[in-house]
Amino acid sequence: MEASIITVGDEILIGQIVDTNSAWMGQQLNAIGIDVREILSVGDRHEEIIRALNEVCTLTDIVLITGGLGPTDDDLTIAALADFLGVGLYFDAPTYERIKSYFERLGRPISDAHKAQCYLPETVEILKNKMGTAPGMLFRHKNKIIISMPGVPYEMKYLMEHEVLPFLQSNFVSDIIIHKTIMTAGEGESVLAEMIAPIVKSFPPHLKMAYLPALGMVRLRITAKGKHEISLRQEVLQYAEEITAHVGDAVFGYDDVALEQVIRDLCIKKALTLSTAESCTGGAIAARLTTIAGSSEYFKGSIIAYSNQIKELLLNVPGNILTAHGAVSETTVKAMASGVLKVINTDLAVAVSGIAGPDGGSPEKPVGTIWVAIANSTITEATLIRAGKDRLKNIEYTVNIALNLLRKFIEKHY
Amino acid sequence: MEASIITVGDEILIGQIVDTNSAWMGQQLNAIGIDVREILSVGDRHEEIIRALNEVCTLTDIVLITGGLGPTDDDLTIAALADFLGVGLYFDAPTYERIKSYFERLGRPISDAHKAQCYLPETVEILKNKMGTAPGMLFRHKNKIIISMPGVPYEMKYLMEHEVLPFLQSNFVSDIIIHKTIMTAGEGESVLAEMIAPIVKSFPPHLKMAYLPALGMVRLRITAKGKHEISLRQEVLQYAEEITAHVGDAVFGYDDVALEQVIRDLCIKKALTLSTAESCTGGAIAARLTTIAGSSEYFKGSIIAYSNQIKELLLNVPGNILTAHGAVSETTVKAMASGVLKVINTDLAVAVSGIAGPDGGSPEKPVGTIWVAIANSTITEATLIRAGKDRLKNIEYTVNIALNLLRKFIEKHY
């Protein structure tokens, strides 16, 4: 079964916003076994919306349309839908009551503009939007299903999860789709692909493998399609285990878990505390760790030592090491790690020192030369990263590599 | 003049990637006065690409198509273009030489797959891609201009900036478009709109104002369209100055400058050094400041004091203040700021302490209660932020607000 997506809004065409709705909807539809045939973005114009509806109705039996449902003059989807369907508008009293009580909760009266949102095409089946004023609408028209949702992401997501996906699944989906994602870090896509090629070649035809690379990480996603959920799940799990065994410790988890979540869980489980000492990442490792709720249970703090003076003063890196080896060196980064370990008094420490770029490189230490150290009270391990020339990418890449080295350090030594 | 955009790739339809190319292209085309009529995303299938080309050629005279130009079997745009145009393929020797020397620089031989990238439609006009192997291609077909580019963002952007936009501008654009963006922070969209309503109402019809909000910031973009560049520029500048005078110190710069750039420039100009003491932002302020090249000239370091112990130990926040007022309080955040100022020995310090969420709130201090302090050796100013419930948004919002308070502090006191 195939679907098309129409997104309505001038703000998409002029690039004021990136259309993230379509990608999310594509993922969700794909996960229940509905393929997206086309995504079409058009502006806030009556005739453009009708043209888009006419076009995609020649392609697929399911059409999802988002946007253009707000209370202002440039919201034209309802009128366009009515014209496309060849029906009139009526005043929907339940929608009026819903919007009125929505505003009562906010302590405001309903405006005329919002009253106008209650005029709906006569053949509508209403999908209840509990997140905002605009209605979700379903139409059955000449053997097509047309579903209209607001463009506000959390309203659209609410309607998709509570109304649209259950409806589509029970009416149109015969095959069951099962995904399993293996999260890896530290190995490139082509190395991983070569490692697991024999396993992927042995996949039965109803299983597929996708490689999804990011900076320093690759997600391996197995997708199975079939009739029997239990046997599909077993099959996918078996292959995931086989791949994990082949790939080894590059695997850090499953199903879109983040490295920083894995680290939080490992540290809390093993009762370990953590600090960081950062130079070129400028606090980005600490910031990533603390995006996760509950990180205060194990993460104690950091010293961001951007200048050499602070490396000496706060991390107790000996001045003669800095003079002899430079700030970007194995010796310095190890001294930074053991320094912060003692100063903040934690079980584990991560330290980073490098040249993020675009300037500051030299022939021996070009831009992208970055040292990472992981330490506990008895062991300190340092790793050299050779990154590229782009400052922001280098920082993000280093954060991912450092978090992965920390994860492997904990798994190895505790 | 209108253009359409086609993006080719299964990864877009299944939501594996968000199509950010179209938004960027829409912005760039808009900036030179070309409106985007439609954005169409289709999968990696020969007949789908041809169908998309046929469709958009009925709509606009300019068609930009990205993706499907790689060296693998699922890259089908060249074959589809040739069939759509009704022409054959030929081996383009200069493209072969370009790709060969590209690989020579990388120290690798050219593969058969990359040789296949040298077969191009006979009517092609080549646009030189200096960032990768896939060619940029321009076709003149039945009064239409069709331009094909790789989907890799930096290759597409290179071709747009160096080949496509100059070509379109000199051939299709009669009106000149001038933009001026006024960057503001600390005031909401509706407050700003009310402040400058009389000025915007006095705009002549060829000037337009757009409000582009982000967390804690709003960009005000004036766009002028006309024939005479010098007078348009003067007019836009005049209105920008008038708006700046009305809005006051919420304006921090022009034309998409970042707050962290403004701060770097201010600090370097006034020879000021900076440190941060961060609790709930976990290093995100330091990380933002150090995304800017050259930040080591003024930014010395930070103490990320996630635990109260570290606030006492490294920032010298008196234990009785923490006991009496709690970590999230005006007194504590002020003590953190003056603490880091002394410890790292800088002219200026920023400190933050708050409850980022989702847990940790109380009736008196709900999630989103965040204190920011800015200090120098004689003055310490604290501000209370009341943010929302979303941890990541709260952190980003706090970073923007703190940077803006720092900017205003420098402008006021130096």
Interface residues (C-beta under 8 A of the other chain):
Chain A: I12 L13 I14 G15 Q16 I17 V18 D19 T20 S22 A23 W24 M25 G26 Q27 Q28 N30 D35 V36 R37 E38 I39 L40 S41 V42 G43 E48 A52 E55 A210 L212 T276 E278 C280 T281 G282 G283 A284 I285 A286 A287 L289 T290 T291 A293 G294 S295 S296 F299 K300 G301 S302 I303 I304 A305 Y306 S307 Q309 I310 L313 L314 V343 I344 G357 P358 D359 R391 L392 I395
Chain B: I12 L13 I14 G15 Q16 I17 V18 D19 T20 S22 A23 W24 M25 G26 Q27 Q28 N30 D35 V36 R37 E38 I39 L40 S41 V42 G43 E48 A52 E55 A210 L212 T276 E278 C280 T281 G282 G283 A284 I285 A286 A287 L289 T290 T291 A293 G294 S295 S296 F299 K300 G301 S302 I303 I304 A305 Y306 S307 Q309 I310 L313 L314 V343 I344 A356 G357 P358 D359 R391 L392 I395
